[in-house]
Amino acid sequence: MNLSSPVVHKTRSQVVLHTLREWILSGQIKGGQAIRQSYIAEQLNVSRIPVREALVQLDTEGLVNFEPHKGATATLLSVIQVTELFELRAMIEADLLAKAIPNLQDEDLDKAEQVLTQLELAFKLESSVATWSELNMQFHTCLYQAAGRAHTLDIVKGLNTHSDRYIRLQLLHTGGIPTAEREHRALLDFCKNKDVAGASELLRQHILGALAAIKVLVEKQLS
């Protein structure tokens, strides 16, 4: 890991953020490894302020676990965990959507459209990363809740909470945003057309496609 070059381009905060992000994603900083603010600041010839700002942002992205009074560590990612989470999501969510589509009303679809527009706007702003997962879950909830399966929906929300950091990694660092936007729009169209088979299969592939991209990223970090 080469830490000797001083920060001279862009803003100091931007370069510290970019540098730390690349070190973590490349595996130069391993999962579970402590990230000492004073050391990073010294090596990059900056104060601790931009380092702290970068760590807060990386915590939002799911790459770092940052606690103000305890310090920061690179997130320990797991291929086994992400595979289990996303395979469960694909199975349960596709079934839930299939049960919901016959019951979807115009107001459900209108609400889903509104939330999806908000999500697409949020995707354009890296500063809005923290809202992506919430808006994504709101969009899917608009489509799922017509199934009338409250307990199943609670399970789905729990799985999405545990998947949150992986979803952010996939969107931010594997070029996943254009694919997500395209597939969300197609999914909404299937629902509007009451195409149960098409919607269910697209949703399943949407989740499993994200899983494949995330596994490549995680395996790279762990190698």
JOLIN-V462705 format. One record per backbone hydrogen bond with DSSP energy under -1.0 kcal/mol. CO is the residue of the C=O (numbers start at 0). NH is the residue of the N-H. If there is no record, write none. Layout:
co: <CO,CO>
nh: <NH,NH>
//
This chain:
co: <10,11,12,13,14,15,16,17,18,19,20,21,22,22,29,32,35,36,37,38,39,40,43,47,48,49,50,51,52,53,54,55,56,57,57,62,64,66,66,70,71,72,73,77,78,79,80,81,82,83,84,85,86,87,88,89,90,91,92,93,94,95,96,99,100,104,105,106,107,108,109,110,111,112,113,114,115,116,117,118,121,124,125,127,128,130,131,132,133,134,135,136,137,139,140,143,144,148,149,150,151,152,153,154,155,156,157,158,162,163,164,165,166,167,168,169,169,175,176,177,178,179,180,181,182,183,184,185,186,187,188,189,190,193,194,195,196,197,198,199,200,201,202,203,204,205,206,207,208,209,210,211,212,213,214,215,216,217,218>
nh: <14,15,16,17,18,19,20,21,22,23,24,25,27,28,32,73,39,40,41,42,43,45,6,51,52,53,54,55,56,57,58,59,60,62,63,74,72,69,70,66,34,64,31,81,82,83,84,85,86,87,88,89,90,91,92,93,94,95,96,97,98,99,100,102,103,108,109,110,111,112,113,114,115,116,117,118,119,120,121,122,124,127,128,130,131,134,135,136,137,138,139,140,141,143,144,146,147,152,153,154,155,156,157,158,159,160,161,162,166,167,168,169,170,171,172,173,175,179,180,181,182,183,184,185,186,187,188,189,190,191,192,194,193,195,198,199,200,201,202,203,204,205,206,207,208,209,210,211,212,213,214,215,216,217,218,219,220,221,222>
//
